């Protein structure tokens, strides 16, 4: 009985360690993602403001259309690049979050055999 109780305590401690490690990873990764999103949003707003100011200074409709087209193209390219970067960050986030549980599951499976 004592052996089983000690095993149960060890499993409970292992569960808590894995959970705390996962929470730490979630916290760090979520913070990095939020910093990236905030930086991108700030940069996009600044670029939009600058483009609007330039647009108001256009001497003709053709020049305004050209400026708007350049801005739209740059904004789209920036967005696609940022989306790819965030996709990689989320992928790493999920891999790192799952990793402690994967190790724990492997140990539990090996112990059950």
C-alpha positions as CSV (number, residue, x, y, z in Angstrom):
1,X,0.0,0.0,0.0
2,X,2.8,2.4,0.9
3,X,4.5,1.7,-2.4
4,X,1.3,2.6,-4.3
5,X,0.9,5.8,-2.3
6,X,4.5,6.8,-3.0
7,X,3.9,6.1,-6.7
8,X,0.7,8.2,-6.7
9,X,2.6,11.0,-5.0
10,X,5.4,10.9,-7.6
11,X,2.9,10.8,-10.5
12,X,1.0,13.8,-8.9
13,X,4.3,15.7,-8.6
14,X,5.3,14.8,-12.2
15,X,1.9,16.0,-13.4
16,X,2.3,19.3,-11.6
17,X,5.9,19.8,-12.9
18,X,4.7,19.1,-16.5
19,X,1.8,21.5,-16.1
20,X,3.9,24.3,-14.6
21,X,6.5,23.9,-17.4
22,X,3.8,24.0,-20.0
23,X,2.3,27.2,-18.4
24,X,5.7,28.8,-18.5
25,X,6.1,28.0,-22.2
26,X,2.6,29.3,-22.9
27,X,3.3,32.5,-21.1
28,X,6.6,33.2,-22.9
29,X,5.3,32.3,-26.3
30,X,2.1,34.2,-25.9
31,X,4.1,37.3,-24.8
32,X,6.4,37.0,-27.8
33,X,3.4,36.7,-30.2
34,X,1.7,39.7,-28.6
35,X,4.9,41.8,-28.9
36,X,5.1,40.8,-32.6
37,X,1.5,41.7,-33.3
38,X,1.8,45.0,-31.4
39,X,5.0,45.9,-33.3
40,X,3.4,45.1,-36.7
41,X,0.3,47.0,-35.9
42,X,2.3,50.1,-34.9
43,X,4.4,49.8,-38.0
44,X,1.3,49.4,-40.3
45,X,-0.4,52.4,-38.7
46,X,2.7,54.5,-39.2
47,X,3.0,53.5,-42.8
48,X,-0.7,54.1,-43.4
49,X,-0.5,57.6,-41.9
50,X,2.6,58.4,-44.0
51,X,0.8,57.2,-47.1
52,X,-2.3,59.2,-46.4
53,X,-0.2,62.4,-45.9
54,X,1.6,61.7,-49.2
55,X,-1.7,61.1,-50.9
56,X,-3.1,64.5,-49.7
57,X,0.0,66.1,-51.3
58,X,-0.6,64.6,-54.7
59,X,-0.8,67.1,-57.6
60,X,-3.0,65.0,-59.8
61,X,-5.5,62.1,-59.7
62,X,-3.1,60.0,-61.7
63,X,-0.3,60.6,-59.1
64,X,-2.7,59.9,-56.3
65,X,-3.7,56.6,-57.9
66,X,-0.1,55.7,-58.4
67,X,0.7,56.4,-54.7
68,X,-2.3,54.4,-53.5
69,X,-1.3,51.5,-55.7
70,X,2.3,51.5,-54.3
71,X,1.0,51.7,-50.8
72,X,-1.5,48.9,-51.3
73,X,1.2,46.6,-52.8
74,X,3.6,47.3,-50.0
75,X,0.9,46.8,-47.3
76,X,-0.1,43.5,-48.9
77,X,3.5,42.2,-49.0
78,X,4.1,43.3,-45.5
79,X,0.9,41.6,-44.3
80,X,1.8,38.3,-46.1
81,X,5.2,38.4,-44.6
82,X,3.9,39.0,-41.1
83,X,1.2,36.3,-41.4
84,X,3.9,33.8,-42.4
85,X,6.1,34.9,-39.4
86,X,3.1,34.6,-37.0
87,X,2.2,31.2,-38.4
88,X,5.7,30.0,-37.6
89,X,5.5,31.5,-34.1
90,X,2.2,29.8,-33.5
91,X,3.5,26.5,-34.8
92,X,6.5,26.7,-32.4
93,X,4.2,27.8,-29.6
94,X,2.1,24.6,-30.0
95,X,5.1,22.3,-30.3
96,X,6.7,23.7,-27.2
97,X,3.5,23.7,-25.2
98,X,2.9,20.0,-26.1
99,X,6.5,18.8,-25.6
100,X,6.3,18.4,-21.8
101,X,3.1,16.4,-22.0
102,X,4.6,14.2,-24.8
103,X,7.5,13.3,-22.5
104,X,5.2,12.6,-19.6
105,X,2.9,10.4,-21.8
106,X,5.9,8.4,-22.9
107,X,7.0,7.9,-19.3
108,X,3.5,6.9,-18.3
109,X,3.2,4.4,-21.2
110,X,6.6,2.9,-20.4
111,X,5.6,2.5,-16.7
112,X,2.4,0.8,-17.6
113,X,4.2,-1.9,-19.6
